[in-house]
Each structure stands twice: as structure tokens, then as C-alpha cells.
Amino acid sequence: MEPETLMEAVRYFADLEICDLYMRRIKWPDGHVACPFCGSERIGEIKSRHLLRCKDCRKQFSHKVGTLMEDSPLDLGKWLAAIYGSVYHVSSVQLCAALDVTQKSAWAMLRRINTAREIAMGIEYRPIKGRAGYRVGNDGSVWTCWGNGPGAKPDRPWRQLKVRIDRDGYRRISFRDKTAEKVGPLVLTAFVGPCPDGMECCHGPNNNPADDRLENVRWDRHINNIADKRTAGTMARGDKHGKTKVTEATITEVLSLKGTCTQQQAADKFGLSRGYVGQLWSGARARVTA
Ligand SMILES: [Zn+2]
């Protein structure tokens, strides 16, 4: 039976025999234990010391070999419980109490586990220009190391910031100076470079505006962004909202099409309603922009 809470995990992995079997299932899923030094599969076991021994090169190794816990004096059981806890975002305070290690050790364990996970997932962080104590990940996460309260300094362990989804579906982050910014442009600025003239942050191939992973954002022309939004169906229809999210540039383009195509064709091209285009063309609608 798999554990369901951190305390259950600690009790479960207190049995080092269970830990060894658990690791063996993960590391050698086909059941063939291979020597990490010579590759031989003639492996003996020193049960009393929870060690394995190669019958060819005669080297000994533990089930921790080749993992992030390999060089740690802490036993496999504590590590497995900590890895289990990290999945559920336990704090170093909770972990040190549960594992009976110092908080410093617990913090170092969590940091090592999280770093390994980030490397495995290809996650990288870059500083946010002009925002000391903040960083952004290529997974679209935003982090701060600022402490709380007056006299706070950017010297705390990194913690992930909560994002807010704005009414257009974009993820926004609030900084300590109370200003807020969209996350997509922060990711692009950090990993690609500043926004080229005439371009904006566009989302795709996945047209979800809340998907700010580096592979889903790009600097591109506004017109292409509109095409994205139209496909995704996230664009506000001009006549359903008092204030539309259509920009001045789009309105200018719509107006320039007057007489060259039908209202419906212009509406389709920009993802607007036919009625809205009609209002623009007839001048019945003021050039209100977002
Ligand atoms: Zn060997």
C-alpha cells in the first residue's frame, strides 16, 4: 500500500527493505540489476548492510547509486520520504520535524530534489531585468527571493509567486511595488531578448493565452496575434462588450478594408462580429480602443 500523507510516507519508508525494493523497481524495472561500474549483471546482495556487490569487479554499491542522494549520509528511507513530501510541497520546517533531521538538512534535501526535478524537466531561470530579487522560468513560473515586511531584503530562499488570470485570459504577476505585468513578455524578454519594434507577445502553437511556457510564446506582429486569438476563440467580440479589446491598429486596418470586401469577410479576417464592422464602417461606432 502506497502512503498518502507525509507521516505515512515516513513510516512506510522507515523499513529499509521496502526502500531497497522500491528503488529497485524504479532503477532496474526489468529486474536485471546492473553494476554501475562494469555493467555486469552478476550481482550479489549484502542484506544486513543494504548493499549490493558486483561478482565481477567486486565493487559494492547501494540502491542510492547514480541518484541525487548518492553521496548523502542520510539513509534511503529519509530521502524517499522527502521526495514524497516535495511532490506535495511540504516546507523544510514540516520535513525536519517528520524526518528528525535539522531544518538546514531538510532545506538542503528539498533544494536538491527540486533542482534535480528542474534539470530533469529542462527548467531554467533567468533574472527579470530591472526587478532585483525576481526571476522567471522557461516554464512560465515567476519567483521572488524578497522577504516580507519593512526592511525586507532579496535574500530569502526562492519561492514561486501566484499568478492572476486577467479578464483576457493572460497570466499577470504583481511585484512588491504594486505594479503588475503579463508573464508572457517577461519570459520572452528574459530568454529571447527585448520586444522588437512593432511586435507583441503572441501565444502559440497552443493558443491558450495562459500558457506562458517559452515554447508557446513568441514576439510577433499584432496581425498574427489576432489570427491566434481568433483560432482560440478568446477574442472579445466587438459588439458584446461596451469597451472592446480591439486595438487602434486593428480598427485602422478594418477601416482601410471598407469597399474592398464584405463586412462579413472583414469580420472574419479579424475575428470580429459583422455588426461591429458595420458600425465601424458607417461611423456609427466611435474608435474606442482597449
Ligand atoms: Zn562490476
Boltz pocket constraint, residues with backbone or C-beta under 6 A from the ligand:
constraints:
  - pocket:
      binder: B
      contacts: [[A, 35], [A, 36], [A, 37], [A, 38], [A, 39], [A, 40], [A, 54], [A, 55], [A, 56], [A, 57], [A, 58], [A, 59]]
      max_distance: 6.0
